[in-house]
Amino acid sequence: LLLANRRWTDEYVTNGFDKVHFFSSGVRASGQAQESANNFFAFFTAIGWQVGSMGPPPTRTNDWNYKTWSSHAKYADAMGLDFDQPHFYWQSGVPKEERLQPRRSWTFISKDLPSFSSPEETFFVFHPDQQKGIQCRFGERGVTAATHYDAGRNMVGMITGAKRYILSPPRECSKLGIVTVRGNTIFRHSLLNFGHIQYLNSTSSTTTTTTSATNMSEPERQWLERAKSSLAIDTVLKAGEVFTFRLIGSTILPVSKKVLNATYDQESMKLVRVLLVVLKMYMTVKTSIALLV
């Protein structure tokens, strides 16, 4: 993570995504920019989204390259976008098969993150054959990911910037509007935007700053009334830190960041369960101290 922090300048990462012959191997990493009408990003399966009954999807994939996305992220950092302005999120995934290929055919992501991409055991990868790949998330300031739970165990390492996690125990799932029906277009995710909780007591006569209050449907209002009583904790993950055992959570990206998400199945986590819990406590305590300063 520290190596990538030093190496991943905007120019370097732009070349890694946008230039075919930047590296000696000529291997270009793949990625795409997602766009939302506001700062709220919710995962969904496009093939199952019915516009007629569900309305417009929460996000769309646009045609930006990384350089274009990076330029907008710098603008968002400098200006501080309002929550109801369009936001953009760059995502890249490295398939699990890449680590089994000759190193010369690796993308820069795998090359620069050997602790996560190695086909051999490392401090973080102790069952390499069960590693499911690496997901890199590049979020500009203000991007908020919808509440969800992940399909398997994973860990998150922050390369640059910072990311706030809001975490709830599994028993709170029923209060958060999370869809648990397999095959549903938003399975494992919630479409509730908790930023709207602040408007629950607002009416058209008491607010002039947004239309969220006046446009809120009765089902959304009822769900938010239920959700506001759910239990949660939060922590901020910063560059060089690793976090694991995410259960149900919403993520808020207060600064531009590059985040690594390495996913593992449940069996591969058993041997170091205690060690990883210690890592989580350490990162949480360290971050909490920073927030109190």
JOQUIJO-V768224 format. One record per backbone hydrogen bond with DSSP energy under -0.5 kcal/mol. NH is the residue of the N-H (numbers start at 0). CO is the residue of the C=O. If there is no record, write none. Layout:
[[NH	CO] [NH	CO]]
This chain:
[[4	0] [5	1] [6	2] [7	3] [8	6] [12	8] [13	9] [14	10] [15	11] [16	12] [17	13] [18	14] [19	17] [21	18] [25	22] [27	25] [28	15] [31	90] [33	88] [34	59] [35	86] [38	82] [40	38] [40	143] [44	184] [45	43] [47	44] [48	45] [49	47] [50	48] [53	49] [54	50] [59	34] [61	32] [61	59] [68	64] [69	65] [70	66] [71	67] [72	68] [73	69] [74	70] [75	71] [76	72] [77	73] [78	74] [79	75] [84	81] [86	35] [86	37] [88	33] [89	137] [90	31] [91	135] [93	133] [94	92] [97	94] [98	95] [99	96] [100	97] [104	101] [105	102] [110	106] [111	107] [112	108] [112	109] [115	112] [116	112] [117	113] [121	124] [125	123] [129	126] [130	127] [131	262] [133	93] [134	260] [135	91] [135	133] [136	134] [136	258] [137	89] [137	135] [138	136] [138	256] [139	87] [141	252] [142	139] [143	38] [144	250] [145	40] [147	248] [148	187] [149	246] [152	263] [154	261] [155	242] [156	259] [157	240] [158	156] [158	257] [159	257] [162	236] [163	251] [164	234] [165	249] [166	164] [166	232] [167	247] [171	168] [172	169] [174	171] [175	171] [175	172] [177	172] [178	188] [179	177] [181	179] [183	180] [186	183] [187	178] [188	185] [189	146] [193	191] [195	192] [196	193] [197	194] [198	195] [199	196] [201	198] [205	202] [206	202] [214	210] [215	211] [215	212] [220	216] [221	217] [222	218] [223	219] [224	220] [225	221] [226	222] [227	223] [228	225] [229	226] [232	166] [234	164] [236	162] [236	234] [238	160] [239	157] [240	237] [242	155] [244	153] [247	167] [248	147] [249	165] [250	144] [251	163] [252	142] [253	251] [254	161] [256	138] [257	159] [258	136] [259	156] [260	134] [261	154] [261	259] [262	132] [262	260] [263	152] [264	129] [268	264] [268	265] [269	265] [269	266] [271	268] [272	269] [275	271] [276	272] [277	273] [278	274] [279	275] [280	276] [281	277] [282	278] [283	279] [284	280] [285	281] [286	282] [287	283] [288	284] [289	285] [290	286] [291	287] [292	288]]
